[in-house]
Amino acid sequence: MVLEGVRKGWGPRPVLEGIDLAFARGCITAVVGRSGCGKSTLLRLCNGLLAPDAGTVRVLGERLPARDPVALRRRIGYAVQQAALFPHLTARENITLVARLEGWGAAALAERLETL
């Protein structure tokens, strides 16, 4: 995943400006910062839920917006927070929900959970 010269703002207020990042394939990355610093905006840009005002975002070599954004999102990992979590599910069930819907086998699920 590569971001080059990315800018995203809300109205005249820039939230992210001049962002150049590269995330190595297969690595787990945590985005940490104070409230309102642009963490969620960055993650939404990376999975195609938002489009940058300037710059480019590439995921698995494909420039966003993707031809099939849903298929692309299923190929990357993204842990949701707060309102997107199901309160009646355990942490394990929330983390593996999409993989289970995609038909992952028990061994693949166990391996991914161990990695996470």
C-alpha positions, 0 to 999 in steps of 0.5 A: 500500500502506497500513498503519494502526496495525499491530501484530504480535507473537510471544507477549507480545513486540511486533515491530511496534507502531503502524506507519503507512506508505504506499508510493506505487504504482509506487515501489521501496522497500527496507526496511533495518534490523538483524537482528530489527527486524521487516523480514521481518515487515513484508513478510509483513504487506504481502503477506498471509502474516501477519495483523496483531494490530491495525490494517489493511493495504491493498494496491491498495485492498483490505484484507487478508486478501484474497479471493484472496491469490495473485492479489493477490500477483501484482500486487505486487513482492516479492523473496524472500531466502535459502531462497526463492531457487533456487541453480541460477538466476541472480539475473536468473532468480530475479527474473523467475521468477514473471513468466515463469510468468505468461507475461510477454513478453520486452519486459515482462521486459526493462523490469522488469529495467531498472527493478529 
